[in-house]
Amino acid sequence: MEVTIVDSEPSLVALIDCLDHLPTQPPSLYLDIEGVKLSRHGSISILQLFVLPKTHVFLIDVFILQEKAFCTPNRSGTDLRSILQSVLVPKVFFDVRNDSDALFARFQISLQGVHDVQLLEVATRSYSRERMTGLAKCIEKDTQLTAKASAAWKATKQKGVTLFAPDHGGSYEVFNFRPMLQDIIDYCTQDVVYLPVLWKLYTQKISTGWLEKVQEETRERIRESQTASYEPNGKNKSMSPWAKPAKSGQGNHRSKTGVRSPVKKTVTTIEQTATTEVAKKTAATRPDAESQSQSSVVQAHLRLSASISALEAARKTAEITAKLESPLSMTDLPFRSKNELGSDKKADPILHPATIYSKWTCTSCRREMQEHQKKEHLAGKQHKTRPGKWTCITCSREMQENKKGEHLAGRKHMARAKRAVTTDREAARQPNVEKAKNTGRKGKKRQAAVPRLQQRGLPYSPDHIFSGFGGSMGPGYLEYETVFSLEDENYGLCDKDCGWCGHCMDAIDI
């Protein structure tokens, strides 16, 4: 495996030129980062980049180059920052959280287009998904190394751990020793060369549904690492996002339903968002970017991002304009009747709500209209029936004039007329039916149970129609009843229930 240390601007430009027009399936770039307390609280020393098509490992010396490692462009205006932030350039990491945290906090780089091999391993398991697995265990368990290759890998791993791990007497400052120690170079190299093997192994076994979950969780990891509440060495980092919910109801993982617990809810701070936007604009608007070729994948991504931003701005402007426009008032609607809109069969009539309860129907021509149009209609030509037509007032049927006599003698007209008369009689009888419920022996008992005022000597009301004393004198269809109270026949019954004559009073003479 060929290894190149990139510690100058010319070598960095040569590396960026090497990354142009690489295939994206399978991914061509496999990355890892080493540093002193790698996180927002530490520093970045070395960025390992394995370019699979060229089988070449580049160790970018961030300790020496610092900001220049990410902002130095090639002739086409592409730099390492734009590659790391491009959605169109896939990049493979193993547990991207602390790497993303360090890049965002130190250099305002927001990773995109990331594949996390650690999440792919959990998603392809046929057993418990409670805990995450480290890179060393994945290599031992899944790469199926030969005995010789496995022994060489373990020896290199052990040498590196002895140098930098405090538990083994080492120090992370060893990553900042220059020139780099050969054991550190070997350690950084073998961490990335096995990532393509693991990525291919897990993606061949994973289903489409789980692949979507892994991509969503990878984006969530990056978002979480950019929040102010992220803990680089948190206790819950070893828990899988698809582990069962904890008994306490808390925990930094998802439940069975896929809903994240409140502990892991992520919100990017305003300062971080503003810093990220400034960094993106700086990368997209370099003076030498427009004068050079735009054929690289990164430049295509920048153009796509600009188009998406323009569409989003137009959509937000339309929403704000719609909110500022006042809604149409109900008083602005046309005050038109159903008859005026009846000729337009293509569109449904739009009526003002106030006109629903102010309709009037002409009994001659059966036209429905507004109440205020009544006089105008009766005085105009619309009130008359059509020439040669005749409308029956009883059943409201319109017919030819020569069929008038036949209709009046027919069954339909008689049935409608009889029904109308019957309806009128029933409506007239209804008050007396209600009144009869309070008469007779049962009615007397109900009335006696309620105390009433007793009035004597009241004058008769001139508009009352009396049924007489002991007999019925009203019209036949009213069917007044004679009421005897305490064997007194001089008890008058009228059609009013007001108390003038005492017929509604219990056991009162008048």
WOMONOR-V639765 format. One record per residue. N is the residue number from 0. OMEGA is omega as a letter, one per 20 degrees, with the letter a starting at -180 (none if undefined). D_LAST is the distance of its C-alpha to the last C-alpha in Angstrom with 1 decimal. Layout:
# WOMONOR-V639765
n:omega:d_last
N:OMEGA:D_LAST
N:OMEGA:D_LAST
This chain:
# WOMONOR-V639765
n:omega:d_last
0:a:126.8
1:a:127.6
2:r:126.1
3:r:126.1
4:a:125.2
5:a:123.4
6:r:124.1
7:a:124.7
8:r:123.1
9:r:125.5
10:r:125.1
11:r:121.3
12:r:121.4
13:r:123.6
14:a:121.0
15:r:118.1
16:r:120.2
17:a:120.7
18:a:117.0
19:r:116.4
20:r:115.5
21:r:115.2
22:a:113.3
23:r:109.8
24:i:109.7
25:r:110.8
26:a:110.4
27:a:113.7
28:r:112.9
29:a:112.7
30:r:112.3
31:a:112.3
32:r:112.6
33:r:114.5
34:r:114.3
35:a:114.1
36:a:110.7
37:r:109.5
38:r:106.0
39:a:104.5
40:a:106.1
41:a:109.6
42:r:111.8
43:a:113.0
44:a:116.8
45:r:117.4
46:a:115.4
47:a:116.8
48:r:116.4
49:r:117.7
50:a:118.0
51:a:118.0
52:a:119.6
53:a:122.5
54:a:122.7
55:r:123.2
56:r:121.7
57:r:121.2
58:a:120.9
59:a:119.4
60:r:120.4
61:r:117.2
62:r:118.8
63:a:121.4
64:a:119.5
65:a:116.1
66:a:113.8
67:a:116.6
68:a:116.2
69:a:112.9
70:r:113.2
71:a:116.7
72:r:116.3
73:a:118.8
74:r:119.7
75:r:116.5
76:r:114.4
77:r:113.3
78:a:113.4
79:r:112.6
80:a:109.2
81:r:107.9
82:a:109.2
83:a:107.4
84:a:104.1
85:r:104.3
86:a:101.9
87:r:104.3
88:a:107.2
89:a:106.5
90:a:107.8
91:r:108.1
92:r:107.7
93:a:107.5
94:a:104.5
95:a:104.0
96:a:101.8
97:r:104.4
98:r:106.4
99:r:103.4
100:a:102.5
101:a:106.0
102:a:106.3
103:a:102.9
104:a:103.4
105:a:107.1
106:r:107.3
107:r:103.7
108:r:104.3
109:a:101.3
110:r:102.6
111:a:101.3
112:a:102.3
113:r:103.1
114:a:103.6
115:a:103.5
116:r:105.7
117:r:104.3
118:r:100.8
119:r:102.4
120:a:104.1
121:a:100.9
122:a:99.1
123:a:101.8
124:r:101.8
125:r:101.0
126:a:100.4
127:r:98.4
128:a:97.6
129:a:96.8
130:r:99.8
131:r:101.9
132:r:105.6
133:a:108.4
134:a:111.0
135:a:113.9
136:r:112.1
137:r:111.0
138:r:114.6
139:a:115.9
140:a:113.4
141:a:112.9
142:r:116.0
143:r:118.4
144:r:121.4
145:a:124.8
146:a:126.2
147:a:128.6
148:r:125.9
149:r:123.5
150:r:126.1
151:r:127.0
152:a:123.3
153:r:122.7
154:r:125.8
155:r:124.8
156:a:121.3
157:r:122.7
158:a:125.1
159:r:122.3
160:r:119.9
161:a:122.7
162:a:123.2
163:a:119.6
164:r:117.5
165:r:117.2
166:a:116.8
167:r:120.3
168:a:121.9
169:r:121.5
170:r:119.7
171:r:117.6
172:r:119.8
173:r:122.3
174:r:120.5
175:r:121.5
176:r:125.2
177:i:127.3
178:a:129.1
179:r:126.8
180:a:128.1
181:r:129.0
182:r:126.9
183:r:123.9
184:r:124.7
185:a:124.9
186:a:121.7
187:a:119.7
188:a:121.2
189:r:120.4
190:a:116.7
191:a:116.1
192:r:118.5
193:r:116.5
194:r:113.2
195:r:113.8
196:a:114.6
197:a:111.4
198:a:109.3
199:a:110.6
200:a:110.3
201:a:106.6
202:r:105.5
203:a:107.0
204:a:104.9
205:r:101.5
206:a:98.7
207:a:96.8
208:r:93.7
209:r:95.6
210:r:97.6
211:r:94.5
212:r:93.4
213:r:96.8
214:r:96.7
215:a:93.3
216:r:94.4
217:r:97.6
218:r:95.7
219:r:93.4
220:a:96.5
221:r:97.8
222:a:94.5
223:a:94.3
224:a:97.9
225:r:97.0
226:a:94.2
227:a:94.6
228:a:93.4
229:r:96.1
230:a:98.4
231:a:101.8
232:a:102.5
233:a:99.1
234:a:98.8
235:a:96.5
236:r:99.0
237:a:100.5
238:r:97.1
239:r:96.5
240:a:93.5
241:r:92.5
242:r:92.8
243:a:89.9
244:r:87.5
245:a:88.5
246:a:86.6
247:a:85.5
248:r:83.9
249:r:86.4
250:a:89.7
251:a:91.5
252:a:91.0
253:r:88.6
254:a:86.3
255:a:86.2
256:r:83.6
257:a:86.1
258:a:84.0
259:r:86.0
260:a:85.1
261:a:84.0
262:a:87.4
263:r:89.2
264:a:86.8
265:r:89.1
266:r:88.5
267:a:91.4
268:a:91.6
269:a:91.4
270:a:95.0
271:r:96.3
272:r:94.5
273:r:95.8
274:r:99.3
275:r:99.2
276:r:98.1
277:a:100.9
278:r:103.4
279:a:102.3
280:r:102.5
281:a:105.9
282:a:107.2
283:a:105.7
284:r:107.0
285:a:110.6
286:a:112.9
287:a:115.4
288:a:112.8
289:a:112.2
290:a:115.9
291:a:116.8
292:a:115.9
293:a:112.4
294:a:113.3
295:r:112.6
296:a:109.6
297:r:108.6
298:r:108.5
299:r:106.4
300:r:103.9
301:r:103.8
302:r:103.0
303:r:100.3
304:r:98.8
305:r:98.7
306:r:96.9
307:r:94.3
308:r:93.8
309:r:93.3
310:r:90.8
311:r:88.9
312:r:88.8
313:r:87.5
314:r:84.7
315:r:83.7
316:r:83.7
317:r:81.4
318:r:79.0
319:r:78.9
320:r:78.4
321:r:75.5
322:a:73.8
323:a:74.3
324:a:72.7
325:r:69.0
326:a:66.7
327:a:65.1
328:r:61.7
329:a:58.7
330:r:58.3
331:a:61.7
332:a:60.8
333:r:60.4
334:a:57.0
335:r:57.5
336:r:55.3
337:a:56.3
338:a:57.0
339:a:59.6
340:a:61.4
341:a:61.1
342:a:64.5
343:a:66.3
344:a:66.5
345:a:69.2
346:r:67.0
347:a:63.4
348:r:60.9
349:a:60.4
350:r:56.9
351:a:55.6
352:a:52.8
353:a:50.4
354:a:50.6
355:a:49.3
356:a:45.7
357:a:46.0
358:r:47.0
359:a:45.9
360:r:46.9
361:a:47.5
362:a:46.0
363:a:48.9
364:r:51.9
365:r:50.4
366:r:52.1
367:a:50.8
368:r:51.1
369:a:49.9
370:a:46.7
371:r:48.7
372:a:50.9
373:a:48.1
374:r:48.6
375:a:52.3
376:a:52.2
377:a:50.0
378:a:52.3
379:a:55.5
380:a:57.6
381:a:56.4
382:a:53.1
383:r:55.0
384:a:56.1
385:a:59.8
386:r:61.9
387:a:61.6
388:r:58.7
389:a:55.1
390:r:52.2
391:a:49.4
392:a:46.0
393:a:44.4
394:r:47.0
395:r:48.8
396:r:52.2
397:a:55.0
398:r:57.6
399:a:60.1
400:a:58.8
401:r:60.6
402:a:58.6
403:a:55.2
404:r:54.9
405:a:56.2
406:a:53.8
407:a:50.7
408:a:51.8
409:a:52.6
410:a:51.0
411:a:50.6
412:a:48.5
413:r:46.2
414:r:45.8
415:r:44.9
416:r:42.5
417:r:40.8
418:r:40.6
419:r:39.0
420:a:36.3
421:r:35.6
422:r:35.3
423:a:32.8
424:r:30.6
425:r:30.8
426:r:29.8
427:a:26.7
428:a:25.8
429:r:26.3
430:a:22.8
431:r:21.2
432:r:23.9
433:a:23.1
434:a:19.4
435:r:20.4
436:a:22.4
437:r:19.4
438:a:18.0
439:a:19.6
440:a:21.2
441:r:23.1
442:r:20.4
443:r:18.1
444:r:21.2
445:a:21.8
446:a:18.3
447:a:18.5
448:a:21.8
449:r:20.5
450:a:18.8
451:r:15.7
452:r:14.0
453:a:10.8
454:r:8.7
455:r:6.3
456:r:6.2
457:r:7.4
458:r:9.0
459:r:9.1
460:a:12.4
461:a:15.1
462:r:16.7
463:r:14.1
464:a:15.1
465:r:12.5
466:r:13.8
467:a:12.1
468:r:10.6
469:r:13.2
470:a:15.8
471:a:17.3
472:a:17.9
473:r:19.2
474:a:22.9
475:a:24.9
476:r:26.2
477:r:22.7
478:r:22.0
479:r:18.2
480:r:17.2
481:a:14.7
482:r:13.0
483:a:12.7
484:r:11.3
485:r:13.0
486:r:13.9
487:a:10.5
488:r:10.9
489:a:7.6
490:a:6.7
491:r:7.5
492:r:10.4
493:a:12.1
494:r:15.6
495:a:14.9
496:a:14.7
497:r:13.9
498:a:10.7
499:a:9.3
500:r:6.4
501:a:6.4
502:r:8.5
503:r:11.3
504:a:10.1
505:r:11.5
506:a:10.0
507:r:6.6
508:r:3.8
509:none:0.0
